[in-house]
Amino acid sequence: MFKKLAADALGLSDIGIVVPCEDYDKTDADDFILHEIDEKIYFLIKTKADEYCFTNRALIHVDGANAMSKKRMLRRYDYSMHTIGDVFLETAGTIDLDVEIKFTVGNIPLSIDIHKRFIDDIKDLYKALHAISYEQKQNAYKLSVAEKSLSIASASLGRIGNDNITPAASFKEITSFSNKWMVDHKDKYAKEDFSHIFDLYINN
């Protein structure tokens, strides 16, 4: 169904369409959703060769390389490990047929052309990606502050000293506390699920 639909989008293989949510299960990307951990598709763009699937946990890119090949390369970019950045939206001019959304995921630049009749949908995606990018940067800063605070506290404890605690016991106690501190803060600030942002901006 979608091979024909993408081909029919003015006959241009590089211009994408926004797939309606009721048809997500007919796409290739749906086969790779981690339903076991409540992963959910929020937005899906399909061209004749590619699919760009935005879930609450990751961007899944089904790369077809070209429209004539049946081979597919699956790339998954989890938000907890790949930050979103440099989000731009280029709207259509008077005679343009498409709009373009650009962003980086990790250090990888992506540029997706979508038919301009989906401009309202792409505006929502733009807002969601920008919001994720902003929150990821804020969380990275807070985690950095937590790491520096721990380093300062550890150095201070080392200077204070305590005759009642052996160096080995002191090292063990500080190491245990430091490990728990970093794990707790990483769990807090290295966010894996951005459902709250997609629920706010994407109107499925």
Summary of the structure (lengths in Angstrom):
residues: 204
radius of gyration: 22.5
end to end distance: 20.5
largest distance: 79.9
contacts: 551
relative contact order: 0.13
helix: 47%
strand: 24%
